[in-house]
Amino acid sequence: MSQDRTCTHTQLPTDKELVLKVMPMPADTNNNGDIFGGWVMAQVDLAGSVLPARRIQGRMATVAVNEFVFKQPVRVGDLLSFFAEVKRVGNTSITVQVEVYAEHIRTQGRYLKVTEASLTYVAIDENGRPRPIPKLPGDAP
């Protein structure tokens, strides 16, 4: 993980939906002074659930973190933007790709991709058992 954040700025994605913006606070830091990875993971899970929640319209559970990559450290003073995209809709599950971009509050308009993840959510009934998700035109297999 590179500590040099000055030469890797990027543009925000235009093909994914902004689902969450949040600024970590000093209480969210680890012993190195960076934001604790577990805090970032929790925010990614929340962001990842936004698009499936619209589709499932009921209870759901996170059943898999298929991939999680910390590309750069997150620091206090970073404004994090979480972008999500549905990658697959199955019979009972939805897989979502989440990308996280940091914008340092003092250098607004410059973004750095700090995290990317793939998570799978399952629609569940009132007993916690998987239930079918209705298909829509255009769903990926």
C-alpha positions as semicolon CSV with decimal commas, in nm:
position;residue;x (nm);y (nm);z (nm)
1;M;0,000;0,000;0,000
2;S;0,158;0,322;-0,117
3;Q;0,188;0,610;0,125
4;D;0,236;0,863;-0,159
5;R;-0,106;1,010;-0,229
6;T;0,006;1,306;-0,441
7;C;0,061;1,148;-0,782
8;T;-0,231;0,905;-0,817
9;H;-0,537;1,129;-0,840
10;T;-0,826;1,012;-1,054
11;Q;-1,172;1,110;-1,173
12;L;-1,487;0,991;-1,000
13;P;-1,676;0,718;-1,186
14;T;-1,968;0,821;-1,403
15;D;-2,100;0,468;-1,460
16;K;-2,174;0,392;-1,093
17;E;-2,413;0,546;-0,843
18;L;-2,299;0,760;-0,551
19;V;-2,465;0,585;-0,255
20;L;-2,285;0,726;0,050
21;K;-2,059;1,013;0,157
22;V;-1,897;1,017;0,499
23;M;-1,602;1,174;0,678
24;P;-1,412;0,957;0,927
25;M;-1,326;1,115;1,260
26;P;-1,020;1,085;1,487
27;A;-1,198;0,820;1,697
28;D;-1,194;0,594;1,386
29;T;-0,812;0,578;1,366
30;N;-0,582;0,283;1,427
31;N;-0,251;0,295;1,614
32;N;-0,077;0,428;1,299
33;G;-0,307;0,730;1,282
34;D;-0,485;0,609;0,968
35;I;-0,853;0,514;0,960
36;F;-0,909;0,161;1,093
37;G;-0,975;-0,088;0,811
38;G;-1,270;-0,238;0,999
39;W;-1,439;0,101;1,002
40;V;-1,394;0,129;0,624
41;M;-1,530;-0,225;0,581
42;A;-1,843;-0,141;0,779
43;Q;-1,905;0,168;0,565
44;V;-1,855;-0,036;0,246
45;D;-2,112;-0,289;0,370
46;L;-2,362;-0,007;0,432
47;A;-2,293;0,149;0,092
48;G;-2,309;-0,187;-0,082
49;S;-2,652;-0,259;0,062
50;V;-2,819;0,054;-0,084
51;L;-2,883;-0,076;-0,437
52;P;-2,992;-0,428;-0,331
53;A;-3,229;-0,277;-0,072
54;R;-3,417;-0,096;-0,348
55;R;-3,457;-0,418;-0,543
56;I;-3,517;-0,663;-0,259
57;Q;-3,764;-0,436;-0,073
58;G;-3,744;-0,632;0,248
59;R;-3,497;-0,806;0,472
60;M;-3,156;-0,903;0,342
61;A;-2,825;-1,022;0,477
62;T;-2,465;-0,982;0,372
63;V;-2,350;-1,335;0,292
64;A;-2,012;-1,284;0,128
65;V;-1,730;-1,040;0,093
66;N;-1,597;-1,174;-0,235
67;E;-1,310;-0,928;-0,263
68;F;-1,182;-0,638;-0,056
69;V;-0,878;-0,434;-0,155
70;F;-0,733;-0,146;0,044
71;K;-0,544;0,051;-0,220
72;Q;-0,442;0,355;-0,012
73;P;-0,472;0,454;0,353
74;V;-0,770;0,666;0,458
75;R;-0,685;0,963;0,674
76;V;-0,868;1,193;0,912
77;G;-0,993;1,483;0,704
78;D;-1,074;1,268;0,399
79;L;-1,427;1,295;0,265
80;L;-1,512;0,948;0,136
81;S;-1,744;0,892;-0,159
82;F;-1,882;0,541;-0,207
83;F;-1,995;0,439;-0,555
84;A;-2,186;0,116;-0,618
85;E;-2,295;-0,092;-0,915
86;V;-2,500;-0,413;-0,927
87;K;-2,287;-0,675;-1,101
88;R;-2,515;-0,978;-1,080
89;V;-2,870;-1,065;-0,979
90;G;-2,928;-1,432;-0,901
91;N;-3,235;-1,618;-0,779
92;T;-3,196;-1,502;-0,417
93;S;-2,875;-1,296;-0,421
94;I;-2,734;-0,971;-0,557
95;T;-2,362;-0,903;-0,601
96;V;-2,247;-0,542;-0,582
97;Q;-1,916;-0,374;-0,665
98;V;-1,824;-0,079;-0,440
99;E;-1,547;0,174;-0,507
100;V;-1,438;0,426;-0,245
101;Y;-1,272;0,758;-0,329
102;A;-1,108;0,996;-0,084
103;E;-1,112;1,371;-0,123
104;H;-0,896;1,553;0,129
105;I;-1,100;1,840;0,268
106;R;-0,809;2,084;0,215
107;T;-0,758;1,988;-0,151
108;Q;-1,114;1,957;-0,272
109;G;-1,177;1,829;-0,621
110;R;-0,880;1,587;-0,616
111;Y;-0,983;1,224;-0,569
112;L;-0,793;0,910;-0,486
113;K;-0,936;0,558;-0,510
114;V;-0,870;0,407;-0,168
115;T;-1,077;0,090;-0,159
116;E;-1,271;-0,145;-0,383
117;A;-1,484;-0,441;-0,286
118;S;-1,734;-0,696;-0,409
119;L;-2,010;-0,808;-0,175
120;T;-2,307;-1,042;-0,206
121;Y;-2,641;-0,988;-0,032
122;V;-2,925;-1,240;-0,004
123;A;-3,295;-1,158;0,020
124;I;-3,440;-1,327;0,327
125;D;-3,790;-1,384;0,457
126;E;-3,919;-1,319;0,808
127;N;-3,764;-1,650;0,922
128;G;-3,420;-1,561;0,787
129;R;-3,442;-1,803;0,494
130;P;-3,348;-1,705;0,137
131;R;-3,636;-1,586;-0,077
132;P;-3,657;-1,523;-0,453
133;I;-3,578;-1,187;-0,608
134;P;-3,809;-1,094;-0,897
135;K;-3,624;-1,064;-1,227
136;L;-3,621;-0,738;-1,420
137;P;-3,534;-0,682;-1,786
138;G;-3,161;-0,626;-1,823
139;D;-3,049;-0,829;-1,521
140;A;-2,706;-0,983;-1,571
141;P;-2,703;-1,365;-1,543
